[in-house]
C-alpha cells in the first residue's frame, strides 16, 4: 500500500471517529436536556409541554402550552424566557428564570428539548 492510500485510509478512520464521538455527545446532551426539563419544568408545563403539570392546577395564570406560546418564536426568544423568566418578556411572573441555576449550554439544551415537545 502506498503512502497516499495509507494517509487517505487514516484520514477516513479519524473522520469516522469524530462523527461517532459527535453523535454520542449529541445523544448525551439530549438526555441531559430531558433530565433538566423533567427536574425544572415538568411540574408546571407537564411531560408533553401542554401546560398540564401537577402544579398547573393551582397556578393563575396556568402555564403556557408550548405549541401555542412558542409558535413563531426563535431559539433566542425561547432561551431568554428560560434564562430570565416570564416577567422579562412580558409573560407571567410565575415563570421563574433559570439563568443563575443553569449554564448557557444547559439552557440551549432545554430550549431544543422544549421545541421537540411542540
N, C-alpha and C positions, 0 to 999 in steps of 0.2 A: 504494500500500500504506500503510495507516495505521500509526501508531506502535506500537499494540498488536500487530499482526501482525509487525512488524519485531522487536520485543522477543521475542515467542514464538519466531520463527524463529531469532534469535540465541541464545537460551537452549537451543534444541534442538541447534544446531550445537556449542555449548560442551559440553553434556552428552555428545554423541556423542564428542567429542574426549577427554573424561575416560574414557569407557568403553574406547575404543581404547587409550589410554595405560595404563590399568589392566590390560587383557588382555595387552599387550606386557610390562609389568612382571612380571605373574604368570608368563608363559611364560619370561622371563629368569630369574626366581628358581627356577623348577622345574629349568631346565637347570643353573643353578649348584649346586643341591642334588644333582642327579645326579652332577655332576663331583666334588663334595666326597665323596659316598658312594664313588665309584669310587676316589678317591685315598686315603681313610682307612679304609674299611670292607670293601671288596670282597675284599681279600686273605684275610680271615678268614671273613666271612659269605657270600661268593660273590655273583655277579651278580644272583641272584634271591632272596637272603636265606635260603637253605636251610642256611646254616652249612657250606657245602662249598667255600669259597675255597681257593686253593692252600696257604695257611699252616695251614689247619684239620687237615691230615693229621698234623701233629706236635703239635697242641695237646691238652693234658689239663687240664680237660675240653674237649671240642670246642665251638666257638661254637654258640650257640643258633640254631634255626630260628625266624625271626620269626613265622610263622603260629602256632607253639605258644607261644613265650615272650611274645608281645605280646597274646595273647588276653585281652580284658577290661581292658587297660591304657589309661590316659588319656594324652593328649598330654604332660601334665606329667610323668608317670611315665617315659615313653619318653625325653623330653628330659633328665631327671635322669640316666639311665644314660649317655646320650651325653655329657653335660656332666661328670659326676663319676666315671664308670666303674662297673664291675660291683660292686666291693667296697662302694661307697657304698650299694648297695641289696640287699646280701646275695647277690650273684651272684659269678661267677668274677672273681678279681682280675686275670686275664689280659686282661679287657676294660678298656682304658685310658679315662681321661676326656679329653675334648677341650675342656674349658672354658677352658684357657689358650691354645688354638690357634684356636678358632672363636668368633665372636661369638654372642650370644644369637639374633640373627636367622638366622645360618647354622645354628645348632643346631635352630631351629624348622623351617627348610627341610629339613634332613636327617631330622628326625622325620617330616615329612609324606612325604618320599620313602620312608623305611623302611616306613611304613604302606601305601604303594601297592604294596609288594612282597608283602605277606602275603595 
